[in-house]
Amino acid sequence: MSPAHPFSSSEGRRIVICDYNALLLSVTGLLRMSGYCVFQAHDGLAVEELCSTLPHIDLLVLNTHGSGIEVGELIRRVRVVNPGLPVLHIGSTVPLGLPANVPTLSETFSAGYLLETVAGIVRKPLAIRPVPPAA
Protein backbone atom coordinates (compact mmCIF):
# COMPACT_ATOMS: atom_id res chain seq x y z
CA MET A 1 0.00 0.00 0.00
CA SER A 2 1.37 3.44 -0.93
CA PRO A 3 1.53 6.23 1.62
CA ALA A 4 -1.14 8.89 1.25
CA HIS A 5 1.54 11.56 0.94
CA PRO A 6 4.91 11.01 -0.75
CA PHE A 7 7.90 11.43 1.52
CA SER A 8 9.72 14.68 1.02
CA SER A 9 13.48 14.96 0.67
CA SER A 10 13.36 16.91 3.91
CA GLU A 11 11.80 13.99 5.83
CA GLY A 12 13.29 13.76 9.30
CA ARG A 13 15.02 17.16 9.28
CA ARG A 14 14.61 19.03 12.55
CA ILE A 15 14.64 22.80 12.66
CA VAL A 16 14.32 25.07 15.70
CA ILE A 17 13.03 28.58 15.01
CA CYS A 18 13.11 31.61 17.30
CA ASP A 19 11.63 34.73 15.82
CA TYR A 20 9.28 37.58 16.39
CA ASN A 21 5.68 36.39 16.07
CA ALA A 22 4.61 37.28 12.50
CA LEU A 23 7.77 35.94 10.89
CA LEU A 24 7.86 32.94 13.23
CA LEU A 25 4.42 31.82 12.09
CA SER A 26 5.03 32.31 8.38
CA VAL A 27 8.49 30.67 8.32
CA THR A 28 7.32 27.80 10.54
CA GLY A 29 4.26 27.17 8.38
CA LEU A 30 6.22 27.25 5.12
CA LEU A 31 8.88 24.85 6.42
CA ARG A 32 6.29 22.45 7.84
CA MET A 33 4.36 22.42 4.55
CA SER A 34 7.67 21.57 2.88
CA GLY A 35 8.17 18.49 5.05
CA TYR A 36 10.46 19.77 7.77
CA CYS A 37 9.88 18.97 11.45
CA VAL A 38 9.86 22.43 13.05
CA PHE A 39 10.02 23.29 16.73
CA GLN A 40 9.07 26.82 17.78
CA ALA A 41 10.94 28.67 20.49
CA HIS A 42 9.48 32.00 21.52
CA ASP A 43 12.61 33.31 23.25
CA GLY A 44 16.29 32.61 23.75
CA LEU A 45 15.78 30.50 26.88
CA ALA A 46 13.39 28.22 24.97
CA VAL A 47 15.99 27.95 22.18
CA GLU A 48 18.62 26.84 24.69
CA GLU A 49 16.25 24.31 26.23
CA LEU A 50 15.22 22.81 22.88
CA CYS A 51 18.79 22.68 21.62
CA SER A 52 19.94 20.89 24.76
CA THR A 53 17.10 18.35 24.91
CA LEU A 54 16.28 17.44 21.31
CA PRO A 55 18.41 14.51 20.14
CA HIS A 56 19.25 15.89 16.70
CA ILE A 57 18.83 19.36 15.21
CA ASP A 58 19.71 20.17 11.61
CA LEU A 59 19.27 23.95 11.73
CA LEU A 60 18.56 26.84 14.08
CA VAL A 61 16.80 29.86 12.55
CA LEU A 62 17.07 33.12 14.48
CA ASN A 63 15.84 36.66 14.00
CA THR A 64 17.48 39.80 15.35
CA HIS A 65 14.33 40.55 17.38
CA GLY A 66 12.44 38.50 19.92
CA SER A 67 14.98 36.16 21.49
CA GLY A 68 15.64 38.34 24.55
CA ILE A 69 19.35 37.45 24.25
CA GLU A 70 21.84 39.07 21.88
CA VAL A 71 22.02 36.86 18.75
CA GLY A 72 25.79 36.22 18.85
CA GLU A 73 25.62 35.30 22.54
CA LEU A 74 22.68 32.95 21.98
CA ILE A 75 24.53 31.17 19.16
CA ARG A 76 27.63 30.84 21.35
CA ARG A 77 25.57 29.31 24.18
CA VAL A 78 23.76 26.88 21.90
CA ARG A 79 26.99 25.78 20.21
CA VAL A 80 28.49 24.85 23.59
CA VAL A 81 25.95 22.00 23.66
CA ASN A 82 25.75 21.51 19.86
CA PRO A 83 29.15 22.37 18.37
CA GLY A 84 28.93 23.27 14.69
CA LEU A 85 25.12 23.58 14.71
CA PRO A 86 24.13 25.32 11.46
CA VAL A 87 22.38 28.64 12.06
CA LEU A 88 20.46 30.89 9.68
CA HIS A 89 19.88 34.49 10.74
CA ILE A 90 16.90 36.40 9.32
CA GLY A 91 17.03 40.16 9.67
CA SER A 92 17.35 43.53 8.03
CA THR A 93 20.87 44.03 9.43
CA VAL A 94 23.70 41.79 10.56
CA PRO A 95 23.87 41.98 14.36
CA LEU A 96 27.15 42.58 16.19
CA GLY A 97 28.79 39.36 17.29
CA LEU A 98 27.20 37.20 14.57
CA PRO A 99 29.68 34.41 13.76
CA ALA A 100 31.16 34.55 10.26
CA ASN A 101 29.72 31.11 9.40
CA VAL A 102 26.11 32.25 9.96
CA PRO A 103 24.41 33.52 6.81
CA THR A 104 21.85 36.32 7.01
CA LEU A 105 18.67 36.24 4.97
CA SER A 106 16.96 39.60 4.42
CA GLU A 107 13.46 39.83 5.93
CA THR A 108 12.11 40.51 2.43
CA PHE A 109 12.78 36.99 1.12
CA SER A 110 10.52 34.94 -1.12
CA ALA A 111 9.21 31.54 -0.07
CA GLY A 112 11.30 29.88 -2.78
CA TYR A 113 14.48 31.62 -1.69
CA LEU A 114 13.93 30.62 1.96
CA LEU A 115 13.38 26.97 1.00
CA GLU A 116 16.42 26.99 -1.30
CA THR A 117 18.60 28.51 1.43
CA VAL A 118 17.40 26.04 4.08
CA ALA A 119 17.87 23.06 1.73
CA GLY A 120 21.41 24.21 0.98
CA ILE A 121 22.25 24.41 4.67
CA VAL A 122 20.75 21.06 5.69
CA ARG A 123 21.86 19.12 2.61
CA LYS A 124 24.23 17.01 4.71
CA PRO A 125 23.21 13.34 5.01
CA LEU A 126 20.93 12.38 7.87
CA ALA A 127 22.62 10.57 10.72
CA ILE A 128 21.69 6.90 10.71
CA ARG A 129 20.17 6.01 14.03
CA PRO A 130 20.00 2.34 15.01
CA VAL A 131 16.51 1.01 15.59
CA PRO A 132 16.20 -0.63 19.02
CA PRO A 133 15.17 -4.29 18.96
CA ALA A 134 11.51 -5.04 19.64
CA ALA A 135 10.84 -6.10 23.21
C-alpha positions, 0 to 999 in steps of 0.5 A, a space after each residue: 500500500 502506498 503512503 497517502 503523501 509522498 515522503 519529502 526529501 526533507 523527511 526527518 530534518 529538525 529545525 528550531 526557530 526563534 523569531 518575532 511572532 509574525 515571521 515565526 508563524 510564516 516561516 514555521 508554516 512554510 517549512 512544515 508544509 515543505 516536510 520539515 519537522 519544526 520546533 518553535 521557540 518564543 525566546 532565547 531560553 526556549 531555544 537553549 532548552 530545545 537545543 539541549 534536549 532534542 536529540 538531533 537538530 539540523 538547523 537553528 533559525 534566528 531573527 534579530 528581534 524577539 529572542 531576549 538574548 543578543 544573537 551572537 551570545 545565543 549562538 555561542 551558548 547553543 553551540 556549547 551543547 551543539 558544536 557546529 550547529 548550522 544557524 540561519 539568521 533572518 534580519 534587516 541588518 547583521 547583528 554585532 557578534 554574529 559568527 562569520 559562518 552564519 548567513 543572514 537572509 533579508 526579511 524581504 525573502 521569497 518563499 522559494 528563496 527561503 526553501 532553497 537557502 534552508 535546503 542548501 544548509 541542511 543538505 548534509 546526510 541524515 545521521 543513521 540512528 539504530 533502531 532498538 530491537 523489539 521487546 
